[in-house]
Amino acid sequence: MIPTRRAMLRGAAVAAAVPLVGGISAGTALASSPRPGAAPHGHGPAGLGPNVLVFDPSMGDAAIQAQVDAVFATQQSNQFGTERFALAFRPGSYNVDINVGFYTHVLGLGDSPDDVVINGHVTVDAQWLQGNGTQNFWRAAENLSIVPPDGLERWAVAQAGPMRRVHVRGNMTLWPSPPGNQWSSGGFLADSVVDGNVESGSQQQWLSRNDTFGSWTGSNWNMVFVGVQGAPAQSFPTPPYTTVDTTPVVREKPFLTVDRHGAYHVFVPALRRGSTGTTWAHGRAQGRSIPLSAFHVAHPGESAASIDLALALGKHLLLTPGVYRIDAPLHVTRPGTVVLGLGLATLQSTRGNTVLEVADVDGVSIAGVLFEAASAHTPVLLQVGRGTTRRRHTADPTALFDVYARIGGALAGGAGTSVQIDSNDVILDNLWLWRADHGLDGTVGWSVNPADTGILVNGDHVTAYALAVEHYQKYEVLWQGNHGATYFFQNEHPYDVPTQTAWVHGSTKGYAAYKVGDHVTEHHAWGLGSYCFFDLNADIYTDRAYEVPDTPGVVFTDLMTVCLNGAGGGGILHCINNTGDPVQNGFGTYNMRSYSNGVGTV
């Protein structure tokens, strides 16, 4: 299939924030149906707050379904609203259908995905946008077993829509349902089993990591498989499958559990090397369980000083669903600290401050958090380490899971760099760093939401899985550390470049989307896609999508460029360095199988 212009798919018009339309009670208050117009209340079990809804089979399927439907009615098209929800299921079996809207986090609370069985669908569809799934951002499902009654699970997502630790007892499709049946764009599946077939359909690009499939069919631009049992064979570019047999090093995302006594814990899976398939294929995953009593459970409205004090006193941090206005940096200084967000917890920089600073220590986990610029200029939103160092963390690396950054869209703001990695051996697992190309009125524009760089990597031996960086105004990825690796990269150049002179450096037109520092001697990347759509019809060009030093140790495998402009809109002149044909002035793609030491293979 040949996709239409992605910018048109995403659309320029976005609905305003949707008000709360269903009363949603937490935990034990689930027996009655929601009352339209009522507000959430209660604090839920374990002090998790009113927007963590904890379900138990004894509550009855009809009552649970009513609560789930009320959340979806609020969140279905609530793309830039402030409401956040987590739907948590205690071990047992449920006969419910769960539609997953914006800022909705569906999670099982068992030790294994098969401890929570949903006899129904856990669905992301796109009928709120006429069957177009390219804006289905900011949602998640994890640690569940799904038994779809018709045998088909639908998960039609774009960026920031991960599924983890899920057992699909049937087939799975990755594109929206009719009517519409349009595009979805940029999904991520990890540590999961699909018993039957996975059909990619209209999904434009996808990373599967440490999964097990019965089979896989379909492709469009860029499909990457790392450590996946049942993955299709390497065949890029026809079809564009990039298959890496084993995952070199990874930890899985920490997750919330509840034991038979009702006590909550956070389980932190162990580091794995050279792995294939899931952590739970042969029983409970290896790792450590941390009681919730060891966490500071934060709630929206709490001050940054209060949260920072808890971290300083040695607490882990659990962020309950909501938006947190952070006016001074939060500091993680203790090795092994877990910062876990529920319901797409959102941390806003309100005074130009870094939101979270992680010291150069072992084993920190940052998971399930959206970082947002809420002031005119924030130099760095999230920083791991400070300054280059020779200190290694090989045995116990810091890891970021489902970490997102947003500049503009919900509110006007600006940033220099969204994420800066100075520590060595850091693992990045599903990051979407986004300078908004659409949003609420007054939040998007070349000078309204300025941002230079999505991620700056100064540390050595950093590994990224599913790195998506879009619309930044300079180098979107600037990788200056040595011995780095990326498995799947997705990028869009800034749409809103007003003139060519506004987007040059020296004699170079534009900026590369992925820049490897000139001094780097070893860097590897697999499965990369970079796209342009300059939507002001200003005849804008960038000289190259990828820029790397010409040395044998820097190897890019399976890379592509796509132009989605109309005639006269400009394009990308080279794929990598000065190699590769242009894509310009209308829809076009260019594929390259490998590049190293100045030589490209097509």
C-alpha positions in Angstrom: 0.0 0.0 0.0 1.1 3.6 -0.6 0.2 5.9 2.2 -1.2 9.4 1.7 0.6 12.3 3.2 1.1 11.7 6.9 0.6 15.3 7.9 -2.9 15.1 6.3 -3.5 11.9 8.2 -2.6 13.5 11.5 -4.7 16.5 10.6 -4.3 20.1 11.6 -7.5 20.5 13.6 -7.6 19.1 17.1 -10.6 19.1 19.4 -10.3 21.1 22.6 -9.9 19.3 25.9 -12.9 17.2 26.6 -14.6 17.7 30.0 -15.3 14.9 32.4 -18.6 13.4 31.4 -18.9 10.3 33.7 -18.6 10.1 37.4 -15.8 7.7 38.2 -15.2 6.3 41.6 -12.2 4.4 42.8 -11.7 1.0 44.2 -14.5 -0.2 46.5 -17.0 2.4 45.2 -17.5 0.5 41.9 -20.9 -1.2 42.6 -23.1 1.6 41.2 -23.2 3.0 37.7 -21.5 6.4 37.1 -23.7 9.5 37.2 -23.3 11.8 34.3 -21.6 15.0 35.4 -20.4 13.6 38.7 -16.7 14.1 39.6 -14.3 11.5 40.7 -14.0 11.0 44.4 -12.3 8.7 47.0 -8.6 7.9 47.4 -8.6 4.2 46.3 -6.7 1.4 47.9 -3.2 1.9 49.1 -3.7 5.7 48.8 -3.4 5.5 45.0 -5.9 8.4 44.4 -9.2 8.8 42.8 -8.1 8.1 39.2 -6.6 4.6 39.9 -9.6 2.4 39.5 -8.9 -1.1 41.1 -11.2 -3.8 40.0 -11.9 -7.2 41.5 -14.0 -10.0 39.9 -16.4 -9.9 42.9 -17.6 -6.4 41.9 -19.5 -7.9 39.0 -18.8 -7.5 35.2 -21.7 -5.1 34.6 -20.5 -2.6 37.2 -17.0 -2.8 36.0 -18.0 -2.3 32.4 -19.9 0.8 33.4 -16.8 2.3 35.0 -14.6 1.4 32.1 -17.1 2.9 29.6 -17.3 6.1 31.7 -13.5 6.5 31.5 -13.5 5.9 27.7 -16.4 8.5 27.2 -14.1 11.0 28.9 -10.9 10.0 27.2 -11.8 8.8 23.7 -10.8 12.1 22.0 -9.3 14.0 24.9 -5.9 14.4 23.2 -4.7 17.4 25.2 -6.8 17.3 28.3 -5.5 17.0 31.9 -7.5 13.9 32.9 -5.4 10.8 33.6 -6.6 7.3 34.5 -5.2 3.8 35.5 -7.6 0.8 35.2 -6.1 -1.9 37.5 -7.4 -5.5 37.6 -6.7 -7.8 40.5 -6.0 -11.4 39.6 -9.0 -13.2 38.3 -11.3 -13.5 35.2 -13.4 -10.7 33.8 -16.0 -10.6 31.0 -15.6 -7.0 29.9 -14.6 -5.0 26.8 -12.0 -2.2 27.4 -11.7 0.6 24.9 -8.5 2.4 25.7 -8.6 6.2 25.2 -6.0 8.9 25.8 -4.0 8.9 29.0 -5.5 5.6 30.0 -3.3 2.9 31.4 -4.7 -0.6 31.7 -2.8 -3.0 33.9 -3.1 -6.4 35.5 -1.9 -6.7 39.1 -0.7 -10.3 38.9 2.7 -11.8 38.9 2.1 -13.2 35.4 0.0 -11.9 32.5 -2.1 -15.1 32.8 -3.1 -14.1 36.3 -5.6 -11.5 34.9 -7.8 -12.8 32.1 -9.9 -10.4 30.1 -12.6 -12.4 28.2 -13.2 -9.6 25.8 -11.3 -6.9 23.9 -8.6 -4.4 25.0 -9.0 -2.1 22.1 -7.4 0.9 20.5 -9.4 2.0 17.5 -9.8 5.3 15.7 -13.4 6.1 15.0 -13.0 9.3 17.0 -10.9 10.5 14.0 -12.9 8.9 11.2 -10.8 5.7 11.2 -7.4 7.5 11.2 -5.1 6.1 13.9 -2.1 8.3 13.5 -3.0 10.4 16.5 -3.6 7.5 18.9 -0.9 8.6 21.4 -0.4 8.4 25.2 -2.0 5.1 26.4 -0.8 1.7 27.5 -1.8 -1.8 28.4 0.3 -4.3 30.3 0.4 -7.6 32.3 -2.9 -9.0 31.0 -4.2 -12.1 29.2 -6.7 -11.1 26.5 -9.2 -13.7 25.1 -11.1 -11.9 22.4 -14.4 -13.6 21.8 -14.1 -13.2 18.0 -10.5 -14.2 18.1 -9.1 -10.8 17.1 -7.4 -8.2 19.3 -7.1 -4.7 17.8 -4.3 -2.3 18.9 -4.2 0.5 16.3 -1.8 3.0 17.9 0.7 5.6 17.0 3.6 6.7 19.2 3.5 6.4 23.0 1.0 3.6 22.9 3.0 0.6 24.2 1.7 -2.9 25.0 3.9 -4.9 27.4 3.7 -8.3 29.1 0.5 -9.3 27.4 -0.8 -12.7 26.3 -3.1 -12.5 23.3 -5.0 -15.8 23.0 -5.9 -15.3 19.4 -4.9 -13.1 16.5 -3.9 -9.4 16.7 -4.3 -6.6 14.2 -2.5 -3.2 14.2 -4.8 -1.0 12.2 -8.2 0.7 12.7 -11.5 -0.9 11.9 -14.0 0.1 9.2 -15.3 2.6 8.5 -12.2 4.5 7.8 -9.5 1.7 8.0 -6.9 4.4 7.7 -3.3 4.5 8.9 -1.8 3.8 12.3 1.7 4.8 13.0 4.5 3.8 15.3 3.7 1.1 17.8 5.7 -0.9 20.3 5.1 -4.5 21.7 7.5 -6.0 24.2 7.7 -9.1 26.4 4.4 -10.4 25.0 2.9 -13.5 23.3 0.4 -13.6 20.5 -0.8 -17.2 20.0 -2.0 -16.6 16.5 -1.1 -14.2 13.7 -0.1 -10.5 14.0 -1.4 -8.5 11.0 0.3 -5.2 10.5 -2.3 -3.8 8.1 -1.9 -0.1 7.7 0.6 0.3 10.6 3.4 2.4 9.1 6.3 1.4 11.4 6.6 -0.9 14.4 9.1 -2.4 16.9 8.6 -5.8 18.4 11.1 -6.8 21.1 11.3 -10.0 23.1 8.0 -11.3 21.9 6.7 -14.7 20.7 4.3 -14.8 17.7 2.5 -17.6 16.0 3.1 -15.7 12.7 3.4 -12.2 11.3 1.9 -10.8 8.0 2.1 -7.4 6.4 4.4 -4.4 6.2 4.6 -0.8 5.1 7.6 1.3 5.8 9.7 0.0 8.6 9.1 -3.2 10.7 11.8 -4.2 13.2 12.0 -7.3 15.3 14.6 -7.8 18.0 14.8 -11.0 20.0 11.4 -12.1 18.7 10.4 -15.8 18.4 8.3 -16.3 15.3 9.6 -13.1 13.6 9.7 -13.0 9.8 13.1 -13.4 8.2 15.3 -10.5 7.4 14.3 -9.1 4.1 14.6 -5.3 4.0 13.6 -3.5 1.8 11.2 -6.0 0.2 9.4 -6.4 2.5 11.0 -3.9 4.9 11.6 -6.4 7.7 14.7 -5.8 9.9 15.2 -8.9 12.1 17.8 -9.1 14.9 17.9 -12.6 16.4 18.8 -11.7 20.0 18.4 -8.6 22.3 21.9 -7.7 23.5 20.9 -6.2 26.9 17.6 -5.2 28.4 15.5 -5.0 31.5 11.8 -5.0 31.3 9.6 -2.2 32.7 8.8 -2.3 36.4 5.1 -3.1 37.2 2.6 -2.9 40.0 1.3 -6.1 41.6 -0.9 -7.1 44.5 -0.6 -10.2 46.7 -3.3 -12.4 48.1 -3.3 -10.4 51.3 -4.0 -7.2 49.4 -0.5 -5.7 49.8 0.9 -3.8 46.8 4.4 -4.2 45.4 6.4 -3.0 42.5 8.3 -5.8 40.6 11.5 -4.8 38.9 12.6 -7.5 36.3 16.2 -8.6 36.2 18.7 -7.6 33.5 19.0 -10.0 30.6 21.7 -10.4 28.0 21.5 -12.2 24.6 17.8 -12.9 25.1 14.9 -14.0 23.0 11.2 -14.3 23.9 9.5 -13.2 27.1 10.6 -13.1 30.7 7.6 -15.2 31.8 7.7 -18.0 29.3 8.8 -20.5 31.9 7.2 -19.2 35.1 7.6 -16.0 37.1 10.2 -13.6 35.8 13.4 -13.1 37.7 13.8 -9.8 39.5 13.1 -8.1 42.8 9.8 -7.1 44.5 9.7 -3.8 46.4 6.8 -3.3 48.8 4.7 -0.2 48.1 5.6 1.0 51.7 9.0 1.7 50.3 7.5 4.2 47.9 6.5 7.8 48.3 3.0 7.8 46.6 2.7 11.2 45.0 -0.5 13.0 44.0 -1.2 16.0 41.6 -0.9 19.2 43.5 1.9 18.1 45.7 4.9 20.4 45.7 8.2 19.6 44.1 9.9 20.2 47.4 7.8 17.5 49.1 8.5 14.9 46.4 12.2 15.8 46.4 12.4 15.4 50.2 10.9 11.9 49.9 13.5 11.0 47.3 16.3 12.4 49.5 15.1 10.3 52.4 15.6 7.1 50.3 12.0 6.5 49.1 11.2 5.2 45.6 8.5 7.3 43.8 5.1 6.3 42.5 3.3 9.0 40.6 -0.5 8.5 40.6 -2.4 9.7 37.5 -2.5 13.5 36.9 -0.5 16.6 35.9 2.2 17.7 38.3 3.6 21.3 38.1 7.2 21.0 39.0 9.0 24.3 39.8 12.4 22.9 40.9 14.3 19.8 39.9 13.6 16.4 41.5 16.8 14.6 42.3 17.3 10.8 42.2 20.6 10.1 44.0 20.2 6.6 45.4 21.2 3.5 43.4 18.3 1.3 42.4 15.6 4.0 42.8 12.4 3.3 40.9 10.3 6.2 39.6 7.0 4.7 38.2 4.2 6.6 36.7 0.6 5.4 36.5 -1.9 6.7 34.0 0.6 8.7 31.9 1.6 10.9 34.9 2.7 14.2 33.5 5.5 16.3 35.0 5.6 19.9 33.8 8.6 22.3 34.1 7.0 25.6 35.2 10.1 27.8 35.9 12.5 26.8 33.2 13.9 24.1 35.5 15.0 20.6 34.7 12.2 18.3 35.9 14.2 15.2 36.9 18.0 14.9 37.5 19.3 11.4 37.9 22.8 11.0 39.5 25.5 8.8 37.9 24.5 5.8 40.0 23.6 2.1 39.3 20.2 0.7 38.5 17.7 3.6 38.4 14.4 2.9 36.6 12.3 5.8 35.2 9.0 4.4 33.7 5.7 5.7 32.4 6.2 9.4 32.7 5.5 12.3 30.3 7.8 15.3 30.6 6.4 18.6 29.4 7.7 22.2 28.9 5.4 24.6 30.6 7.7 27.6 30.5 9.2 29.7 27.7 12.6 27.9 27.8 13.8 24.8 29.7 17.4 23.9 28.9 16.9 20.2 29.7 13.7 18.4 30.8 15.3 15.1 31.9 19.0 14.5 32.7 20.7 11.2 33.5 24.2 11.8 34.9 26.0 15.1 34.8 29.1 15.4 32.6 31.0 12.7 30.8 32.6 10.0 33.0 34.5 6.8 32.8 32.3 5.1 35.4 30.6 2.0 34.0 27.3 0.5 35.0 27.6 -2.7 33.1 26.1 -5.0 35.7 23.2 -2.7 36.8 22.4 0.0 34.2 19.9 2.8 34.6 16.9 2.3 32.3 14.1 4.5 30.9 10.9 2.8 29.9 7.9 4.5 28.1 9.4 8.0 28.7 7.9 10.8 26.7 8.6 14.5 26.2 6.2 17.1 24.8 6.9 20.6 23.7 3.7 22.5 22.7 0.4 20.9 21.9 -1.3 21.2 25.3 0.3 24.5 26.2 2.9 26.8 24.7 6.5 26.2 25.9 10.0 25.8 24.7 13.1 23.7 25.5 16.7 23.2 24.5 17.1 19.5 24.9 14.3 17.2 26.1 16.5 14.3 27.3 20.2 14.3 28.0 22.1 11.1 28.8 25.5 11.6 30.3 25.8 8.3 32.2 27.3 5.2 30.6 25.4 1.9 29.8 21.9 3.5 30.0 19.1 1.5 28.3 16.3 3.5 26.5 13.2 1.4 26.0 10.4 3.2 24.0 10.9 6.9 24.0 8.8 9.4 22.1 10.2 12.9 22.2 7.8 15.3 20.4 7.9 18.9 19.5 4.2 19.3 18.7 3.1 19.7 15.1 -0.6 20.2 16.1 -2.4 21.0 19.3 -4.7 23.5 21.0 -4.9 27.0 19.7 -1.9 29.1 20.4 0.4 26.2 21.4 2.1 25.4 18.1 4.3 27.5 15.8 8.0 27.9 14.8 8.5 30.5 17.6 5.7 29.4 19.9 7.0 26.0 20.8 10.7 26.2 20.0 12.9 23.2 20.8 16.4 22.3 19.5 17.1 18.7 20.2 15.1 15.7 21.3 17.9 13.6 22.8 21.5 14.3 23.5 23.6 11.2 24.3 27.0 11.9 25.8 27.4 8.6 27.6 29.1 5.5 26.2 27.6 2.1 25.7 24.0 3.5 25.6 21.4 1.2 23.9 18.0 2.4 22.6 15.0 0.3 21.5 12.2 2.2 19.8 13.5 5.7 19.6 11.0 8.2 18.1 12.0 11.9 17.8 9.9 14.4 15.8 9.8 18.0 14.6 12.8 19.4 16.6 14.5 22.4 15.0 18.1 21.3 15.1 19.7 17.9 15.3 16.8 15.8 16.6 19.1 13.1 17.8 22.7 14.1 18.7 24.7 11.0 19.7 28.2 11.9 21.0 28.9 8.9 23.2 30.9 5.9 21.9 29.8 2.3 21.4 26.1 3.2 21.2 23.3 1.2 19.5 19.8 2.0 18.3 17.2 -0.6 17.3 14.4 1.2 15.4 14.3 4.9 14.9 11.3 6.9 13.7 11.5 10.6 12.8 9.6 13.4 11.2 11.5 16.7 10.3 9.8 19.9 11.5 6.7 20.5 9.5 6.6 24.3 10.1 9.9 25.6 8.7 8.9 29.1 7.5 11.8 29.8 5.1 15.0 28.0 4.1 17.1 30.7 5.7 15.4 29.9 9.0 16.7 26.4 8.8 20.4 26.3 7.9 23.7 26.0 9.7 26.7 27.3 7.8 26.3 26.2 4.2 24.2 23.2 5.2 20.4 23.2 4.5 18.5 22.0 7.5 19.7 19.5 10.1 20.2 15.8 10.0 17.5 14.0 12.1 20.1 11.6 13.5 23.7 12.9 14.0 26.5 10.8 15.3 29.4 12.9 16.6 32.5 13.3 14.4 34.8 11.8 17.0 32.7 8.6 17.5 34.5 5.4 16.4 31.8 2.8 17.0 28.0 3.1 16.6 25.4 0.7 15.2 21.8 1.4 14.2 19.2 -0.9 12.7 15.8 0.0 11.1 15.7 3.7 10.7 13.0 5.9 9.0 13.1 9.6 8.6 10.2 11.5 6.9 9.7 15.1 5.7 6.5 17.1 5.1 7.1 20.8 5.0 3.6 22.1 5.3 4.0 25.8 4.4 4.8 25.2 0.7 8.0 27.1 1.2 10.3 24.9 -0.9 12.3 23.7 2.1 15.2 21.2 1.9 17.4 19.4 4.2 20.8 18.1 2.9 20.6 14.7 4.6 18.5 12.7 7.1 21.5 10.9 8.8 24.9 12.2 9.4 27.8 10.0 10.6 31.6 9.8 10.6 33.0 7.7 7.8 34.7 5.1 9.8 34.4 1.2 9.7 33.0 1.1 13.3 29.9 3.2 12.5 27.4 1.0 10.7 23.8 1.9 9.8 21.6 -1.1 8.6 18.2 -0.8 6.9 17.6 2.9 6.6 15.1 4.9 4.7 13.8 8.3 3.8 10.3 9.3 2.8 9.0 12.6 1.3 5.3 13.4 1.8 5.3 16.9 0.3 3.3 18.0 -2.7 5.1 19.5 -5.7 7.2 22.4 -4.8 7.4 21.5 -1.1 11.0 20.6 -1.0 12.5 17.4 0.4 15.6 15.4 1.6 18.5 15.6 -0.8 20.6 12.7 0.5 19.8 9.7 2.7 23.1 9.6 4.8 26.0 12.0 4.5 26.3 12.8 0.8 25.0 9.3 -0.3 21.6 8.3 -1.5 19.1 9.7 -3.9 16.9 12.6 -3.1 13.2 12.3 -2.1 11.5 15.6 -3.0 8.6 17.4 -4.6 5.9 14.8 -4.1 5.6 11.4 -2.4 8.8 9.3 -2.6 10.8 6.8 -0.7 14.5 5.8 -0.7 15.9 2.6 0.9 19.5 1.7 1.8 20.5 -1.6 3.2 23.7 -0.5 4.9 26.2 2.3 5.2 29.7 2.3 6.6 33.0 4.0 5.9 31.5 6.1 3.1 29.9 3.2 1.2 26.2 2.6 0.9 24.5 -0.6 -0.3 21.1 -0.4 -1.8 
